[in-house]
């Protein structure tokens, strides 16, 4: 379940250097929206980069600043979100270690991306504990902040589900405090007679009849209580469901809009395909890349009609053009009324217009790298404070608070 009072969003990105339009349309634009709606934690996943590039750590270090500058230039705002580097918050690694003690090996081996990545990266030696355990490190990344929502694509939903299973197992093993019932009753009394009665009724209907509406009503009731401590609230969430105290809330996957940004060859935009347009690319280079994009092979000559469905450039029109412009392209292409360069020009203009202000903002951060480091340091300090609260609860629940 998601504890509403922990309505946080957690998302990270491996440091791969300067970002491209695929990152912007697939991730950053979503982050920019989310930062105004939730309490957001956005981090540089440098530990995760080591799971596949442990032999080339110098690449990781050189990539962090480039990537964060692109975040800031795109509009991710440190006033609205906490930006930090994963390894600057050691609680990520500490919680990962503790969770590894109770996570069955089979849970990690069945994560779909485990074998997929091994197949795609066959040139690398990925027969390591770190690579096997990276989905659990992702779980620690989420649970250390008790994040309620995790923006992911379809291919990452399994990772969030693993996190939910791990949280459930942790709560089952360690959520039953010796005086749990007494502490629950004391917390219920703090709600006042009327709300306490409504809470008990909701719990009874849910536990006896499985009434999901009563469960939601009970959660909403708890969320509205301003005089409950965090610990009391988590005990009452657990008691409502018939379990112990919810120490690590189960997150929900927040399906991010699928990126429809094609590369300059029509495939998905990716550095591995060498088909990207970087966010800070020189305008002349961008124009050259787009002018030389392949089009429908059937259009050998200017007066040959074409099929936009077979043309990579039309995929860019789906991103950058309105209905009227796309209709103009379809009409002109299928009748040979326009040439391929005529078709490309509106896309060139749109991409250059989109990236011009971003490139200008990036210059400010490029010229003042200390400002970027300060942003990351402040974000890490805030993240550590939050993570430390979780670790205190986790250690107390396990019994490591000697």
C-alpha positions as CSV (number, residue, x, y, z in Angstrom):
1,X,0.0,0.0,0.0
2,X,1.0,3.6,-0.3
3,X,0.9,5.7,2.8
4,X,-0.6,9.0,1.6
5,X,1.5,11.1,4.1
6,X,4.6,9.8,2.2
7,X,3.4,11.1,-1.1
8,X,6.9,11.3,-2.5
9,X,8.2,10.6,-5.9
10,X,11.6,8.9,-6.3
11,X,13.4,8.6,-9.7
12,X,17.0,8.3,-10.7
13,X,19.1,8.2,-13.8
14,X,22.4,6.5,-14.5
15,X,25.1,9.1,-15.3
16,X,25.7,8.6,-19.0
17,X,27.0,12.1,-19.8
18,X,25.2,14.7,-21.9
19,X,21.5,13.9,-22.4
20,X,19.6,13.8,-25.7
21,X,16.1,14.5,-26.9
22,X,15.0,11.0,-26.0
23,X,15.8,11.7,-22.3
24,X,14.1,15.0,-22.5
25,X,10.8,13.8,-23.9
26,X,10.9,10.4,-22.1
27,X,12.0,11.5,-18.6
28,X,12.8,15.1,-17.9
29,X,9.5,16.6,-19.1
30,X,7.7,14.2,-16.8
31,X,10.0,15.2,-13.9
32,X,9.3,18.9,-14.5
33,X,5.6,18.2,-14.2
34,X,5.9,16.0,-11.2
35,X,8.1,18.4,-9.2
36,X,5.1,20.8,-9.0
37,X,2.7,18.1,-7.8
38,X,4.7,15.9,-5.4
39,X,7.7,16.0,-3.0
40,X,10.3,14.7,-5.5
41,X,13.7,13.1,-5.0
42,X,15.7,12.9,-8.2
43,X,19.2,11.3,-8.0
44,X,22.2,10.4,-10.0
45,X,22.4,6.6,-9.8
46,X,26.2,6.2,-9.8
47,X,26.1,3.0,-7.8
48,X,23.9,1.5,-10.4
49,X,26.3,2.6,-13.2
50,X,29.0,0.5,-11.4
51,X,26.9,-2.6,-11.8
52,X,27.6,-2.7,-15.5
53,X,30.7,-0.4,-15.8
54,X,32.7,-1.3,-12.7
55,X,35.8,-1.5,-14.9
56,X,35.4,2.1,-16.2
57,X,34.6,4.3,-13.2
58,X,36.3,7.3,-14.7
59,X,33.4,7.5,-17.2
60,X,30.9,7.7,-14.4
61,X,32.7,10.6,-12.6
62,X,33.0,12.6,-15.8
63,X,29.4,12.1,-16.7
64,X,27.7,13.3,-13.5
65,X,28.2,17.0,-14.0
66,X,27.2,16.9,-17.6
67,X,24.0,15.1,-16.8
68,X,23.0,17.3,-13.9
69,X,23.6,20.5,-16.0
70,X,21.1,19.1,-18.5
71,X,18.6,18.4,-15.8
72,X,18.8,22.0,-14.6
73,X,18.8,23.5,-18.0
74,X,15.7,21.5,-18.9
75,X,13.8,22.9,-16.0
76,X,14.3,20.5,-13.1
77,X,14.3,23.0,-10.2
78,X,16.3,22.4,-7.0
79,X,13.7,24.6,-5.2
80,X,11.0,22.1,-6.0
81,X,12.9,18.8,-5.9
82,X,15.9,17.3,-4.1
83,X,18.7,16.6,-6.5
84,X,21.7,14.5,-5.3
85,X,24.2,11.8,-6.1
86,X,23.3,8.3,-4.8
87,X,26.7,7.6,-3.3
88,X,26.5,10.8,-1.3
89,X,23.7,9.2,0.8
90,X,25.3,6.1,2.3
91,X,22.0,5.0,3.7
92,X,21.1,3.6,0.2
93,X,23.9,1.1,0.6
94,X,23.1,0.4,4.2
95,X,19.5,-0.4,3.6
96,X,20.4,-2.5,0.5
97,X,22.7,-4.6,2.8
98,X,20.0,-5.2,5.4
99,X,17.3,-6.0,2.7
100,X,19.7,-8.5,1.1
101,X,19.6,-10.5,4.4
102,X,15.9,-11.2,4.0
103,X,15.3,-11.2,0.2
104,X,15.1,-14.7,-1.4
105,X,17.6,-15.3,-4.1
106,X,14.9,-16.5,-6.5
107,X,13.2,-13.2,-6.4
108,X,16.2,-11.5,-7.9
109,X,16.9,-14.3,-10.5
110,X,13.3,-13.9,-11.9
111,X,13.5,-10.2,-12.5
112,X,13.0,-10.0,-16.3
113,X,15.7,-7.4,-16.9
114,X,18.3,-9.6,-15.3
115,X,18.7,-12.1,-18.2
116,X,17.7,-9.4,-20.8
117,X,20.6,-7.2,-19.8
118,X,23.0,-10.1,-19.6
119,X,22.0,-10.9,-23.2
120,X,22.3,-7.3,-24.4
121,X,25.6,-6.7,-22.7
122,X,27.3,-10.0,-23.5
123,X,30.6,-8.2,-24.1
124,X,30.8,-7.4,-20.4
125,X,31.4,-9.8,-17.5
126,X,28.1,-9.4,-15.5
127,X,28.4,-12.6,-13.5
128,X,28.7,-10.4,-10.3
129,X,26.8,-10.1,-7.1
130,X,26.3,-6.4,-7.8
131,X,24.6,-7.0,-11.1
132,X,22.3,-9.7,-9.6
133,X,21.5,-7.4,-6.7
134,X,20.9,-4.2,-8.6
135,X,17.1,-4.5,-8.5
136,X,17.3,-4.8,-4.7
137,X,19.5,-1.7,-4.7
138,X,16.6,0.0,-6.6
139,X,14.3,-1.2,-3.9
140,X,16.5,0.4,-1.3
141,X,16.6,3.6,-3.3
142,X,12.8,3.8,-3.1
143,X,12.2,2.5,0.4
144,X,14.8,4.6,2.1
145,X,12.6,7.6,1.4
146,X,9.3,5.8,1.8
147,X,8.5,7.0,-1.7
148,X,4.8,6.4,-2.6
149,X,5.2,6.8,-6.4
150,X,7.9,5.7,-8.8
151,X,7.7,6.9,-12.4
152,X,8.7,4.0,-14.6
153,X,8.2,2.7,-18.1
154,X,6.5,-0.6,-18.8
155,X,9.8,-2.4,-18.7
156,X,10.5,-1.3,-15.1
157,X,7.1,-2.2,-13.5
158,X,8.6,-5.6,-12.4
159,X,11.2,-3.7,-10.3
160,X,8.5,-1.8,-8.4
161,X,6.7,-5.0,-7.8
162,X,9.8,-6.5,-6.4
163,X,10.1,-3.5,-4.1
164,X,6.5,-4.1,-2.9
165,X,7.3,-7.7,-2.1
166,X,10.4,-6.8,-0.2
167,X,8.6,-4.2,1.8
168,X,5.8,-6.6,2.5
169,X,8.3,-9.3,3.7
170,X,10.1,-6.8,5.9
171,X,6.9,-5.6,7.5
172,X,5.8,-9.1,8.1
173,X,9.0,-10.1,9.7
174,X,9.6,-7.0,11.8
175,X,6.4,-5.0,12.0
176,X,5.0,-6.8,15.1
177,X,6.2,-4.8,18.0
178,X,5.8,-6.6,21.4
179,X,3.3,-4.0,22.6
180,X,1.8,-3.4,19.2
181,X,-1.9,-3.8,20.2
182,X,-1.5,-1.5,23.2
183,X,0.2,1.2,21.0
184,X,-2.6,0.8,18.4
185,X,-5.3,1.3,21.0
186,X,-3.5,4.4,22.4
187,X,-3.3,5.8,18.8
188,X,-7.0,5.2,18.1
189,X,-7.9,7.2,21.2
190,X,-6.0,10.1,19.9
191,X,-8.3,10.3,16.9
192,X,-11.3,11.3,19.0
193,X,-14.5,9.4,19.6
194,X,-16.2,10.0,16.3
195,X,-13.1,9.3,14.1
196,X,-12.1,6.3,16.2
197,X,-15.6,4.8,15.7
198,X,-15.4,5.4,11.9
199,X,-11.9,3.8,11.8
200,X,-13.1,0.7,13.7
201,X,-16.1,0.3,11.5
202,X,-14.0,0.6,8.3
203,X,-11.5,-1.9,9.7
204,X,-14.3,-4.4,10.6
205,X,-15.9,-4.1,7.2
206,X,-12.6,-4.6,5.4
207,X,-11.4,-7.5,7.5
208,X,-14.7,-9.3,7.7
209,X,-16.1,-8.6,4.2
210,X,-13.0,-7.7,2.2
211,X,-14.6,-4.3,1.4
212,X,-12.0,-2.4,-0.6
213,X,-14.0,0.8,-0.3
214,X,-13.9,0.6,3.4
215,X,-10.1,0.1,3.2
216,X,-9.8,3.3,1.1
217,X,-12.1,5.1,3.5
218,X,-10.0,4.0,6.5
219,X,-6.8,5.2,4.8
220,X,-8.3,8.5,3.9
221,X,-9.5,8.9,7.5
222,X,-6.0,8.3,8.8
223,X,-4.5,10.7,6.3
224,X,-6.7,13.5,7.6
225,X,-5.6,13.1,11.2
226,X,-3.2,15.9,12.0
227,X,-2.5,15.0,15.6
228,X,-1.0,11.5,15.0
229,X,2.7,10.9,15.0
230,X,4.3,9.1,12.0
231,X,4.8,6.0,14.0
232,X,1.1,5.9,15.2
233,X,-0.1,6.5,11.7
234,X,1.9,3.6,10.3
235,X,0.7,1.3,13.1
236,X,-2.9,2.2,12.3
237,X,-2.3,1.6,8.6
238,X,-1.0,-1.9,9.5
239,X,-3.8,-2.6,11.9
240,X,-6.4,-1.5,9.4
241,X,-5.1,-4.2,7.0
242,X,-4.6,-6.8,9.6
243,X,-0.9,-6.7,9.7
244,X,1.7,-5.1,12.0
245,X,3.2,-1.7,11.8
246,X,3.9,-0.5,8.2
247,X,7.6,0.4,8.6
248,X,8.4,0.4,4.9
249,X,5.3,1.4,2.8
250,X,4.8,-0.4,-0.5
251,X,5.2,2.0,-3.4
252,X,3.1,2.2,-6.5
253,X,4.4,2.4,-10.1
254,X,3.5,5.6,-11.8
255,X,3.6,4.8,-15.5
256,X,5.5,7.5,-17.3
257,X,4.3,8.6,-20.7
258,X,6.1,6.5,-23.3
259,X,8.8,8.4,-25.2
260,X,8.0,8.6,-28.8
261,X,11.2,10.3,-29.8
262,X,12.8,8.5,-32.7
263,X,16.5,8.8,-33.5
264,X,17.9,10.2,-36.7
265,X,17.6,6.7,-38.3
266,X,14.1,6.0,-37.2
267,X,15.0,3.6,-34.4
268,X,14.6,4.5,-30.8
269,X,16.9,7.4,-29.9
270,X,19.9,5.8,-28.1
271,X,23.6,6.5,-27.8
272,X,24.3,2.9,-28.6
273,X,22.7,3.4,-32.0
274,X,24.6,6.6,-32.6
275,X,21.4,8.3,-33.7
276,X,21.0,11.0,-31.0
277,X,20.5,14.7,-30.9
278,X,22.1,16.1,-27.7
279,X,20.3,18.8,-25.7
280,X,23.3,21.1,-26.1
281,X,24.3,20.1,-29.6
282,X,25.5,22.9,-31.9
283,X,22.5,24.1,-34.0
284,X,24.5,23.6,-37.2
285,X,25.2,20.0,-36.3
286,X,21.5,19.5,-35.5
287,X,20.4,20.9,-38.8
288,X,22.9,18.7,-40.6
289,X,21.7,15.6,-38.8
290,X,18.1,16.3,-39.6
291,X,18.7,17.3,-43.2
292,X,20.5,14.0,-43.9
293,X,17.9,11.8,-42.2
294,X,16.8,8.8,-44.3
295,X,13.3,9.0,-45.7
296,X,10.9,6.7,-47.5
297,X,13.2,4.6,-49.8
298,X,10.5,4.8,-52.5
299,X,11.1,8.5,-53.0
300,X,14.2,8.2,-55.2
301,X,13.4,11.3,-57.2
302,X,11.6,14.6,-56.2
303,X,8.4,13.7,-58.2
304,X,8.1,10.1,-56.7
305,X,5.2,9.8,-54.3
306,X,6.0,8.5,-50.8
307,X,4.4,6.9,-47.8
308,X,4.8,8.8,-44.5
309,X,4.3,5.6,-42.5
310,X,7.6,4.4,-43.9
311,X,9.5,7.6,-43.3
312,X,11.5,8.2,-40.1
313,X,11.0,12.0,-40.5
314,X,7.3,11.6,-40.2
315,X,7.8,10.1,-36.7
316,X,9.4,13.4,-35.7
317,X,6.4,15.2,-37.1
318,X,4.3,13.2,-34.7
319,X,6.3,14.8,-31.8
320,X,6.7,18.3,-33.1
321,X,3.9,19.1,-35.5
322,X,0.2,19.8,-35.0
323,X,-2.6,18.1,-36.9
324,X,-2.6,20.7,-39.7
325,X,1.1,20.4,-40.3
326,X,0.9,16.6,-40.3
327,X,-2.0,16.7,-42.8
328,X,0.1,18.9,-45.0
329,X,3.0,16.4,-44.8
330,X,0.7,13.5,-45.7
331,X,-0.8,15.3,-48.6
332,X,2.4,16.6,-50.0
333,X,4.3,13.3,-49.5
334,X,1.8,11.0,-51.0
335,X,1.2,13.3,-54.1
336,X,4.9,14.3,-54.4
337,X,3.7,17.9,-53.9
338,X,6.6,18.5,-51.5
339,X,10.1,17.3,-51.4
340,X,11.8,15.6,-48.5
341,X,13.7,18.7,-47.6
342,X,10.5,20.6,-47.5
343,X,9.1,18.0,-45.1
344,X,12.2,18.2,-42.9
345,X,12.4,22.0,-42.5
346,X,9.5,22.4,-40.0
347,X,11.0,19.7,-37.8
348,X,14.4,21.4,-38.0
349,X,12.8,24.7,-37.0
350,X,10.9,23.1,-34.1
351,X,13.9,21.2,-32.7
352,X,16.1,24.3,-32.8
353,X,13.4,26.4,-31.2
354,X,12.9,23.9,-28.4
355,X,16.6,23.6,-27.6
356,X,17.7,27.2,-27.9
357,X,16.5,28.4,-24.4
358,X,17.8,25.1,-22.9
359,X,21.2,25.7,-24.4
360,X,21.3,29.2,-23.0
361,X,20.4,28.1,-19.5
362,X,23.0,25.4,-19.6
363,X,25.7,28.0,-20.3
364,X,25.0,29.6,-16.9
365,X,25.7,26.3,-15.1
366,X,28.7,25.4,-17.3
367,X,30.3,28.7,-16.4
368,X,29.6,28.2,-12.6
369,X,30.2,24.5,-11.8
370,X,30.4,25.3,-8.1
371,X,26.8,26.3,-8.2
372,X,25.9,22.8,-9.5
373,X,28.1,21.2,-6.8
374,X,26.3,23.2,-4.2
375,X,22.9,22.2,-5.5
376,X,23.9,18.5,-5.3
377,X,25.4,19.0,-1.8
378,X,22.3,20.7,-0.5
379,X,20.1,18.0,-2.0
380,X,22.3,15.2,-0.5
381,X,22.1,16.8,3.0
382,X,18.3,16.9,2.8
383,X,18.2,13.4,1.4
384,X,20.5,12.1,4.2
385,X,18.2,13.6,6.9
386,X,15.2,11.8,5.4
387,X,17.1,8.6,4.9
388,X,18.5,8.6,8.4
389,X,14.9,8.7,9.9
390,X,14.1,5.6,7.9
391,X,17.3,3.8,8.9
392,X,16.6,4.5,12.6
393,X,13.2,2.9,12.3
394,X,14.5,0.0,10.3
395,X,17.3,-0.7,12.8
396,X,14.9,-0.4,15.7
397,X,12.5,-2.8,14.1
398,X,15.3,-5.4,13.4
399,X,16.8,-4.9,16.9
400,X,20.0,-3.2,15.8
401,X,19.5,-0.3,18.2
402,X,21.7,-1.6,21.0
